[in-house]
């Protein structure tokens, strides 16, 4: 387990997909994991298998006006003829996050001194990288940290074996205490399937998209108030009641689904990389939940992994054969049908 605590990120991308904005997509963090492992190289003796994200501070760069928000945008220089240049809307957010990685170590890196040196090296490498398009900032002085006594050094620790569940729970309890105050982003694919079943009980034509949209909004209903039994007859009053929600749930992008076959390298004009196969994709959405780390039970409840199903995307009747690249938690069985 590798912990990189309280990373300050400035101007991260807040537009995570065509239909959502706010916290960066989880694919930004799995992408950071891949880039970090490549930068360390095979000689480092560590493999990064998954990443958990805990947010401590979120400051969207927006202007609020009632129920609407507008991003703070940069002003581009005028063109050569003096006309105004087009503005591409860019959403930005300042973040403070802690990252928890599920890792595999070589035998040479299992000593206490070797693990601490490797953790410090990884923290140094991360300081020169970008996270979700944002710049990683230097840590604040100890006197300005909140709380001031919070440890901010990277930690690389050995996780007890599965036959030691009590030691595993105790270690994760200590980890959760270091991650507070903050909220971890976890997958709730089960809520999406549950809501879909509820909608189809009333309407057999309901789709996964209907269930996703229903979970993504606050729904208020007018409920007639009970009239007093001994009072005069008056028109029934109504009050607006908001439907309860199963926790702090949010719509999130979790990956991509293929729109085309996998083209050989160099066959698509304008591709960024001429040595890697190319495929057109679209976003896949699901439901996530922000939850306090102390409510989780084990490290696997926190870790996101990247999975893929690179089968052909030509038969919509067999979604398991779609080209699907998405993030999941705990088990590859979470590779659900894209919506």
ROKOLKOL-807967 format. One record per residue (C-alpha): x, y, z; residue number from 1. Coordinates in steps of 0.001 Angstrom, whole numbers. Example, Ala and Ser with C-alpha at 12.3 -4.5 7.8 and 13.67 -1.06 7.14 Angstrom:
<pts>
<pt u="12300" v="-4500" w="7800" pos="1"/>
<pt u="13670" v="-1060" w="7140" pos="2"/>
</pts>
This chain:
<pts>
<pt u="0" v="0" w="0" pos="1"/>
<pt u="1336" v="3408" w="-1034" pos="2"/>
<pt u="-123" v="6588" w="458" pos="3"/>
<pt u="544" v="10013" w="-1081" pos="4"/>
<pt u="-1250" v="12339" w="1338" pos="5"/>
<pt u="-2682" v="15836" w="880" pos="6"/>
<pt u="-1603" v="16604" w="-2686" pos="7"/>
<pt u="-2441" v="20175" w="-3660" pos="8"/>
<pt u="-3513" v="20534" w="-7302" pos="9"/>
<pt u="-4136" v="23867" w="-9013" pos="10"/>
<pt u="-6360" v="24310" w="-12081" pos="11"/>
<pt u="-7358" v="20678" w="-12547" pos="12"/>
<pt u="-9933" v="19899" w="-15219" pos="13"/>
<pt u="-13468" v="20295" w="-13838" pos="14"/>
<pt u="-15330" v="19243" w="-17025" pos="15"/>
<pt u="-15016" v="15499" w="-16650" pos="16"/>
<pt u="-17397" v="14448" w="-19467" pos="17"/>
<pt u="-19975" v="15864" w="-21924" pos="18"/>
<pt u="-22723" v="15563" w="-19278" pos="19"/>
<pt u="-20988" v="16088" w="-15924" pos="20"/>
<pt u="-18750" v="18657" w="-14295" pos="21"/>
<pt u="-17073" v="19004" w="-10924" pos="22"/>
<pt u="-14538" v="16530" w="-9580" pos="23"/>
<pt u="-12147" v="15115" w="-12233" pos="24"/>
<pt u="-13008" v="11750" w="-13755" pos="25"/>
<pt u="-11570" v="8662" w="-12088" pos="26"/>
<pt u="-9797" v="7884" w="-15385" pos="27"/>
<pt u="-7608" v="10932" w="-14716" pos="28"/>
<pt u="-6276" v="9211" w="-11592" pos="29"/>
<pt u="-5797" v="5802" w="-13220" pos="30"/>
<pt u="-4005" v="7627" w="-16029" pos="31"/>
<pt u="-1771" v="9318" w="-13459" pos="32"/>
<pt u="-1067" v="5879" w="-11973" pos="33"/>
<pt u="46" v="4531" w="-15363" pos="34"/>
<pt u="2180" v="7594" w="-16115" pos="35"/>
<pt u="3796" v="7451" w="-12665" pos="36"/>
<pt u="4691" v="3778" w="-13047" pos="37"/>
<pt u="6207" v="4422" w="-16470" pos="38"/>
<pt u="8226" v="7356" w="-15127" pos="39"/>
<pt u="9592" v="5239" w="-12277" pos="40"/>
<pt u="10571" v="2469" w="-14691" pos="41"/>
<pt u="10955" v="-1275" w="-14087" pos="42"/>
<pt u="14143" v="-770" w="-12053" pos="43"/>
<pt u="12162" v="859" w="-9238" pos="44"/>
<pt u="10846" v="-2546" w="-8185" pos="45"/>
<pt u="7218" v="-1476" w="-7776" pos="46"/>
<pt u="4029" v="-2076" w="-9757" pos="47"/>
<pt u="926" v="111" w="-9276" pos="48"/>
<pt u="-2241" v="-1991" w="-9502" pos="49"/>
<pt u="-5041" v="373" w="-8439" pos="50"/>
<pt u="-5717" v="3771" w="-6927" pos="51"/>
<pt u="-8080" v="5169" w="-4301" pos="52"/>
<pt u="-9039" v="8857" w="-4187" pos="53"/>
<pt u="-9911" v="10881" w="-1081" pos="54"/>
<pt u="-10817" v="14560" w="-1472" pos="55"/>
<pt u="-10034" v="16994" w="1357" pos="56"/>
<pt u="-10702" v="20311" w="-384" pos="57"/>
<pt u="-12604" v="21305" w="-3526" pos="58"/>
<pt u="-12711" v="24872" w="-4866" pos="59"/>
<pt u="-14340" v="25184" w="-8277" pos="60"/>
<pt u="-13328" v="28293" w="-10202" pos="61"/>
<pt u="-16882" v="29488" w="-10866" pos="62"/>
<pt u="-19115" v="32482" w="-10355" pos="63"/>
<pt u="-22469" v="31680" w="-8743" pos="64"/>
<pt u="-25709" v="33442" w="-9558" pos="65"/>
<pt u="-28688" v="31827" w="-7910" pos="66"/>
<pt u="-29007" v="28277" w="-9227" pos="67"/>
<pt u="-26568" v="28829" w="-12110" pos="68"/>
<pt u="-22778" v="28822" w="-12163" pos="69"/>
<pt u="-20340" v="30155" w="-14765" pos="70"/>
<pt u="-16702" v="29124" w="-15120" pos="71"/>
<pt u="-13908" v="31669" w="-14783" pos="72"/>
<pt u="-12518" v="31781" w="-18329" pos="73"/>
<pt u="-9285" v="33190" w="-19710" pos="74"/>
<pt u="-9338" v="36000" w="-22261" pos="75"/>
<pt u="-7505" v="34993" w="-25429" pos="76"/>
<pt u="-5495" v="37551" w="-27439" pos="77"/>
<pt u="-7193" v="39077" w="-30487" pos="78"/>
<pt u="-6439" v="37679" w="-33914" pos="79"/>
<pt u="-4184" v="39362" w="-36500" pos="80"/>
<pt u="-7074" v="41300" w="-38028" pos="81"/>
<pt u="-8164" v="42592" w="-34623" pos="82"/>
<pt u="-11219" v="40358" w="-34300" pos="83"/>
<pt u="-11985" v="38492" w="-31072" pos="84"/>
<pt u="-10641" v="34964" w="-30883" pos="85"/>
<pt u="-13032" v="32155" w="-30100" pos="86"/>
<pt u="-13148" v="31003" w="-26488" pos="87"/>
<pt u="-13110" v="27298" w="-25716" pos="88"/>
<pt u="-14792" v="26852" w="-22355" pos="89"/>
<pt u="-12419" v="25356" w="-19816" pos="90"/>
<pt u="-13544" v="24441" w="-16300" pos="91"/>
<pt u="-10931" v="24539" w="-13558" pos="92"/>
<pt u="-10861" v="23523" w="-9928" pos="93"/>
<pt u="-8346" v="23682" w="-7100" pos="94"/>
<pt u="-8068" v="20389" w="-5186" pos="95"/>
<pt u="-6438" v="18789" w="-2212" pos="96"/>
<pt u="-6518" v="15001" w="-2483" pos="97"/>
<pt u="-4856" v="11966" w="-982" pos="98"/>
<pt u="-4062" v="9000" w="-3229" pos="99"/>
<pt u="-3862" v="5416" w="-1969" pos="100"/>
<pt u="-2294" v="2879" w="-4337" pos="101"/>
<pt u="-2490" v="-883" w="-4252" pos="102"/>
<pt u="1064" v="-1899" w="-5175" pos="103"/>
<pt u="3287" v="-4935" w="-5615" pos="104"/>
<pt u="6897" v="-4745" w="-4421" pos="105"/>
<pt u="9974" v="-6713" w="-5372" pos="106"/>
<pt u="11733" v="-8542" w="-2563" pos="107"/>
<pt u="14568" v="-6012" w="-2655" pos="108"/>
<pt u="12180" v="-3183" w="-1709" pos="109"/>
<pt u="10515" v="-4798" w="1321" pos="110"/>
<pt u="12872" v="-3479" w="3989" pos="111"/>
<pt u="11797" v="-480" w="6091" pos="112"/>
<pt u="14568" v="1805" w="4843" pos="113"/>
<pt u="14097" v="739" w="1209" pos="114"/>
<pt u="10330" v="1301" w="1370" pos="115"/>
<pt u="10686" v="4772" w="2867" pos="116"/>
<pt u="13306" v="5782" w="296" pos="117"/>
<pt u="11085" v="4541" w="-2531" pos="118"/>
<pt u="8057" v="6385" w="-1126" pos="119"/>
<pt u="10050" v="9630" w="-980" pos="120"/>
<pt u="11220" v="9083" w="-4560" pos="121"/>
<pt u="7647" v="8548" w="-5760" pos="122"/>
<pt u="6513" v="11714" w="-3988" pos="123"/>
<pt u="9348" v="13616" w="-5675" pos="124"/>
<pt u="8394" v="12230" w="-9109" pos="125"/>
<pt u="4754" v="13164" w="-8594" pos="126"/>
<pt u="5737" v="16759" w="-7823" pos="127"/>
<pt u="6886" v="17185" w="-11429" pos="128"/>
<pt u="3762" v="15719" w="-13022" pos="129"/>
<pt u="250" v="16898" w="-13785" pos="130"/>
<pt u="-2899" v="15497" w="-12223" pos="131"/>
<pt u="-6122" v="15795" w="-14227" pos="132"/>
<pt u="-4469" v="18547" w="-16243" pos="133"/>
<pt u="-3653" v="20538" w="-13110" pos="134"/>
<pt u="-317" v="21480" w="-11596" pos="135"/>
<pt u="886" v="19700" w="-8464" pos="136"/>
<pt u="1809" v="22404" w="-5960" pos="137"/>
<pt u="4452" v="22247" w="-3210" pos="138"/>
<pt u="3111" v="21272" w="231" pos="139"/>
<pt u="2187" v="24048" w="2617" pos="140"/>
<pt u="4480" v="24848" w="5566" pos="141"/>
<pt u="3663" v="22848" w="8680" pos="142"/>
<pt u="2204" v="25904" w="10446" pos="143"/>
<pt u="-391" v="26407" w="7669" pos="144"/>
<pt u="-1574" v="22799" w="7477" pos="145"/>
<pt u="-5045" v="21918" w="8690" pos="146"/>
<pt u="-4697" v="20229" w="11101" pos="147"/>
<pt u="-1196" v="21492" w="11752" pos="148"/>
<pt u="38" v="18172" w="13182" pos="149"/>
<pt u="-1169" v="16078" w="10223" pos="150"/>
<pt u="1629" v="13943" w="8750" pos="151"/>
<pt u="2158" v="14718" w="5055" pos="152"/>
<pt u="5011" v="12332" w="4220" pos="153"/>
<pt u="4450" v="9529" w="1692" pos="154"/>
<pt u="3992" v="6094" w="3210" pos="155"/>
<pt u="4770" v="2698" w="1674" pos="156"/>
<pt u="3581" v="-122" w="3940" pos="157"/>
<pt u="3209" v="-3885" w="3711" pos="158"/>
<pt u="-385" v="-5166" w="3959" pos="159"/>
<pt u="-934" v="-8289" w="6114" pos="160"/>
<pt u="-1943" v="-11485" w="4333" pos="161"/>
<pt u="-5573" v="-12469" w="3828" pos="162"/>
<pt u="-5230" v="-15043" w="6607" pos="163"/>
<pt u="-4717" v="-12149" w="9041" pos="164"/>
<pt u="-8025" v="-10256" w="8748" pos="165"/>
<pt u="-7735" v="-8615" w="12176" pos="166"/>
<pt u="-4346" v="-7106" w="11290" pos="167"/>
<pt u="-5707" v="-5938" w="7938" pos="168"/>
<pt u="-8656" v="-4174" w="9574" pos="169"/>
<pt u="-6430" v="-2537" w="12162" pos="170"/>
<pt u="-4043" v="-1259" w="9501" pos="171"/>
<pt u="-6895" v="118" w="7402" pos="172"/>
<pt u="-8405" v="1750" w="10492" pos="173"/>
<pt u="-5140" v="3642" w="11030" pos="174"/>
<pt u="-5064" v="4583" w="7341" pos="175"/>
<pt u="-8650" v="5869" w="7450" pos="176"/>
<pt u="-7766" v="8038" w="10427" pos="177"/>
<pt u="-4961" v="9665" w="8416" pos="178"/>
<pt u="-7352" v="10319" w="5530" pos="179"/>
<pt u="-9830" v="12269" w="7655" pos="180"/>
<pt u="-11341" v="14773" w="7320" pos="181"/>
<pt u="-12122" v="13892" w="3735" pos="182"/>
<pt u="-14408" v="11869" w="1486" pos="183"/>
<pt u="-13537" v="8855" w="-658" pos="184"/>
<pt u="-15102" v="8322" w="-4079" pos="185"/>
<pt u="-16428" v="4762" w="-4426" pos="186"/>
<pt u="-18392" v="2946" w="-7127" pos="187"/>
<pt u="-22112" v="2328" w="-6673" pos="188"/>
<pt u="-23019" v="339" w="-9766" pos="189"/>
<pt u="-25407" v="-1589" w="-7531" pos="190"/>
<pt u="-27558" v="1509" w="-6990" pos="191"/>
<pt u="-27872" v="1946" w="-10747" pos="192"/>
<pt u="-29100" v="-1619" w="-11223" pos="193"/>
<pt u="-31441" v="-1333" w="-8245" pos="194"/>
<pt u="-33039" v="1858" w="-9553" pos="195"/>
<pt u="-33367" v="336" w="-13026" pos="196"/>
<pt u="-35297" v="-2599" w="-11549" pos="197"/>
<pt u="-37590" v="-171" w="-9685" pos="198"/>
<pt u="-38293" v="1860" w="-12838" pos="199"/>
<pt u="-38978" v="-1237" w="-14931" pos="200"/>
<pt u="-41485" v="-2438" w="-12350" pos="201"/>
<pt u="-43557" v="613" w="-13307" pos="202"/>
<pt u="-42484" v="898" w="-16946" pos="203"/>
<pt u="-41037" v="-2054" w="-18825" pos="204"/>
<pt u="-39493" v="309" w="-21406" pos="205"/>
<pt u="-37279" v="2090" w="-18848" pos="206"/>
<pt u="-33583" v="2088" w="-19763" pos="207"/>
<pt u="-30335" v="2319" w="-17849" pos="208"/>
<pt u="-30094" v="5944" w="-18953" pos="209"/>
<pt u="-33456" v="6667" w="-17289" pos="210"/>
<pt u="-32182" v="5135" w="-14059" pos="211"/>
<pt u="-28927" v="7135" w="-14266" pos="212"/>
<pt u="-30764" v="10412" w="-14831" pos="213"/>
<pt u="-33180" v="9631" w="-11998" pos="214"/>
<pt u="-30303" v="9080" w="-9578" pos="215"/>
<pt u="-28511" v="12215" w="-10818" pos="216"/>
<pt u="-31189" v="14700" w="-9812" pos="217"/>
<pt u="-33026" v="15941" w="-6762" pos="218"/>
<pt u="-36745" v="15146" w="-7097" pos="219"/>
<pt u="-39352" v="17129" w="-5136" pos="220"/>
<pt u="-43031" v="16215" w="-4945" pos="221"/>
<pt u="-46084" v="18131" w="-3774" pos="222"/>
<pt u="-47715" v="16256" w="-896" pos="223"/>
<pt u="-51116" v="17281" w="436" pos="224"/>
<pt u="-50991" v="18274" w="4088" pos="225"/>
<pt u="-53510" v="16683" w="6432" pos="226"/>
<pt u="-56377" v="19043" w="7329" pos="227"/>
<pt u="-57288" v="19418" w="11021" pos="228"/>
<pt u="-60226" v="17157" w="11941" pos="229"/>
<pt u="-62026" v="19717" w="14138" pos="230"/>
<pt u="-61367" v="22848" w="12095" pos="231"/>
<pt u="-63353" v="24518" w="9336" pos="232"/>
<pt u="-63197" v="23120" w="5821" pos="233"/>
<pt u="-60423" v="24828" w="3891" pos="234"/>
<pt u="-58718" v="23984" w="611" pos="235"/>
<pt u="-56091" v="21296" w="1102" pos="236"/>
<pt u="-52622" v="22751" w="1478" pos="237"/>
<pt u="-49558" v="21150" w="-79" pos="238"/>
<pt u="-45931" v="21042" w="861" pos="239"/>
<pt u="-42935" v="20145" w="-1245" pos="240"/>
<pt u="-41070" v="17047" w="-79" pos="241"/>
<pt u="-37727" v="15972" w="-1532" pos="242"/>
<pt u="-37264" v="12271" w="-2196" pos="243"/>
<pt u="-34611" v="10707" w="80" pos="244"/>
<pt u="-31302" v="9701" w="-1462" pos="245"/>
<pt u="-29116" v="6744" w="-455" pos="246"/>
<pt u="-26142" v="8855" w="613" pos="247"/>
<pt u="-24079" v="11484" w="-1205" pos="248"/>
<pt u="-24360" v="9940" w="-4674" pos="249"/>
<pt u="-23116" v="11577" w="-7867" pos="250"/>
<pt u="-23079" v="10773" w="-11587" pos="251"/>
<pt u="-19536" v="10005" w="-12702" pos="252"/>
<pt u="-17767" v="8991" w="-15923" pos="253"/>
<pt u="-15971" v="5672" w="-15434" pos="254"/>
<pt u="-14404" v="4973" w="-18822" pos="255"/>
<pt u="-15053" v="4634" w="-22518" pos="256"/>
<pt u="-16934" v="2380" w="-24956" pos="257"/>
<pt u="-15765" v="1705" w="-28495" pos="258"/>
<pt u="-17494" v="3309" w="-31483" pos="259"/>
<pt u="-15258" v="1759" w="-34130" pos="260"/>
<pt u="-12969" v="-1191" w="-34733" pos="261"/>
<pt u="-9386" v="-1091" w="-33506" pos="262"/>
<pt u="-7364" v="491" w="-36313" pos="263"/>
<pt u="-3681" v="-409" w="-36876" pos="264"/>
<pt u="-1063" v="2175" w="-35812" pos="265"/>
<pt u="-548" v="5054" w="-38217" pos="266"/>
<pt u="-3745" v="4485" w="-40259" pos="267"/>
<pt u="-5757" v="7384" w="-38749" pos="268"/>
<pt u="-4690" v="10837" w="-39858" pos="269"/>
<pt u="-4087" v="13257" w="-37011" pos="270"/>
<pt u="-3753" v="10619" w="-34282" pos="271"/>
<pt u="-1522" v="11710" w="-31427" pos="272"/>
<pt u="526" v="8488" w="-31406" pos="273"/>
<pt u="1538" v="6769" w="-34652" pos="274"/>
<pt u="2824" v="3616" w="-32900" pos="275"/>
<pt u="-310" v="2645" w="-30908" pos="276"/>
<pt u="-3562" v="1135" w="-32277" pos="277"/>
<pt u="-6388" v="3671" w="-32499" pos="278"/>
<pt u="-10111" v="3457" w="-31733" pos="279"/>
<pt u="-12929" v="6007" w="-31579" pos="280"/>
<pt u="-14758" v="5890" w="-28238" pos="281"/>
<pt u="-17511" v="7575" w="-26239" pos="282"/>
<pt u="-17905" v="8121" w="-22504" pos="283"/>
<pt u="-19368" v="5509" w="-20159" pos="284"/>
<pt u="-21170" v="6802" w="-17043" pos="285"/>
<pt u="-22136" v="5215" w="-13760" pos="286"/>
<pt u="-22985" v="6256" w="-10203" pos="287"/>
<pt u="-20454" v="6996" w="-7471" pos="288"/>
<pt u="-20730" v="7905" w="-3832" pos="289"/>
<pt u="-18694" v="10171" w="-1582" pos="290"/>
<pt u="-18218" v="8434" w="1748" pos="291"/>
<pt u="-16082" v="9051" w="4816" pos="292"/>
<pt u="-13090" v="6656" w="4864" pos="293"/>
<pt u="-13910" v="5454" w="8384" pos="294"/>
<pt u="-17073" v="3806" w="7010" pos="295"/>
<pt u="-15041" v="1508" w="4754" pos="296"/>
<pt u="-13839" v="-1863" w="5999" pos="297"/>
<pt u="-10781" v="-2771" w="3947" pos="298"/>
<pt u="-8345" v="-1466" w="1355" pos="299"/>
<pt u="-10235" v="-3081" w="-1534" pos="300"/>
<pt u="-13282" v="-930" w="-733" pos="301"/>
<pt u="-11237" v="2146" w="-1663" pos="302"/>
<pt u="-9292" v="1005" w="-4737" pos="303"/>
<pt u="-10259" v="1639" w="-8369" pos="304"/>
<pt u="-8745" v="-562" w="-11065" pos="305"/>
<pt u="-8702" v="-210" w="-14846" pos="306"/>
<pt u="-10193" v="-3021" w="-16941" pos="307"/>
<pt u="-10943" v="-3555" w="-20600" pos="308"/>
<pt u="-12933" v="-5810" w="-22892" pos="309"/>
<pt u="-11505" v="-5312" w="-26381" pos="310"/>
<pt u="-14010" v="-7442" w="-28262" pos="311"/>
<pt u="-15762" v="-6160" w="-31418" pos="312"/>
<pt u="-18286" v="-3344" w="-31034" pos="313"/>
<pt u="-20485" v="-4429" w="-33953" pos="314"/>
<pt u="-23243" v="-6392" w="-32184" pos="315"/>
<pt u="-25398" v="-4296" w="-29796" pos="316"/>
<pt u="-27296" v="-7438" w="-28741" pos="317"/>
<pt u="-24174" v="-8775" w="-26980" pos="318"/>
<pt u="-22835" v="-5959" w="-24800" pos="319"/>
<pt u="-20253" v="-8210" w="-23161" pos="320"/>
<pt u="-18478" v="-8262" w="-26536" pos="321"/>
<pt u="-18320" v="-4469" w="-26795" pos="322"/>
<pt u="-14948" v="-2770" w="-26774" pos="323"/>
<pt u="-15168" v="-1440" w="-23223" pos="324"/>
<pt u="-12487" v="411" w="-21273" pos="325"/>
<pt u="-13703" v="1322" w="-17803" pos="326"/>
<pt u="-12722" v="1591" w="-14158" pos="327"/>
<pt u="-14220" v="-711" w="-11560" pos="328"/>
<pt u="-13855" v="-1580" w="-7898" pos="329"/>
<pt u="-13140" v="-4910" w="-6232" pos="330"/>
<pt u="-13958" v="-7300" w="-9090" pos="331"/>
<pt u="-13853" v="-7366" w="-12907" pos="332"/>
<pt u="-17518" v="-8452" w="-12776" pos="333"/>
<pt u="-18270" v="-4736" w="-12406" pos="334"/>
<pt u="-17646" v="-4346" w="-16139" pos="335"/>
<pt u="-21282" v="-3464" w="-16752" pos="336"/>
<pt u="-23157" v="-2609" w="-19923" pos="337"/>
<pt u="-22372" v="941" w="-21111" pos="338"/>
<pt u="-25278" v="3371" w="-21193" pos="339"/>
</pts>
